[in-house]
Amino acid sequence: MTQDVPFAAVINARPEVVFDALTEQDGQEAFYGEPGWTVESECDLRVGGVWTVTFGPSRDEVYRHDHVFRVIDRPRRLVLDTSERRPDGSIVEYETEFTFEARDGKTLMTMIHRGLPTAELREEHLTGAAGGFARVQQAIEGSPRCS
């Protein structure tokens, strides 16, 4: 049985700024960049385009996410089909949706993963999302785009 895995946080920037941060290399690398981890991100931001992120604690232990963009509605929404290759070679496929809702000059950013098959994977993704959202906020604060 699969369940949706939602995570949301308020980011201190307008939706346009948050959307752009997540769809540009610096923000993408921040989202996946646990401290001390290696991260490489390449993104073809168009419907049908692929955003590939390789990340992990070392070059010998990496995850690879291939996201195919299904919906790009700047600055409100992104929907992606995600294929996640894990360090053990297993592959998990699911849908990822990001929404960006204006809230008094800030943004309620929500990410939902649909189709994760186990409670363990759902918990792992929730834990990772919390850090990812915080790192996107830090990347925005360090950027001249924040206003």
C-alpha positions, 0 to 999 in steps of 0.5 A: 500500500502506498500513501502520500508523503506531504511536507510543508514549510514557510519560506521567507521569500515570494513564490517567484523567488522560491520557485526559481531557487528550486529550479536553478542549479544552486537551489537544487544542489542546496535541496539535496546537499546534506552537509559533507555530501557530494551533489551534482544537478543537471536540469532541463526545465521544460515539460518532458525535460529531465532534472537529474540529481546525483547525491550521497555521502561519498562517490561510492555511495550515491543516490540518483533521482531522475525527475521528468517534468510533467507540469511547470506552472511558474510560480505555483506548481511543479509535478514530476515523475521521479525514478530514484536509484538507491545505493543498493541498486534498487529503483523506486518510482513515484510522483513528486509535486511542489506547490508554492502559495503566497503567504504575506510576502512569504511562501508556503512551499509544499512537497508531496511524494505519491507512491512510496511503497513502504513506511521506511521510505516514507519516513526517510523522505520526510526526514530528508525534506525537512533538511532540504527545505531549510537549505533552500531557505539558506540558499535564498537568504544568501542570494541577491534574488531574495526580496 
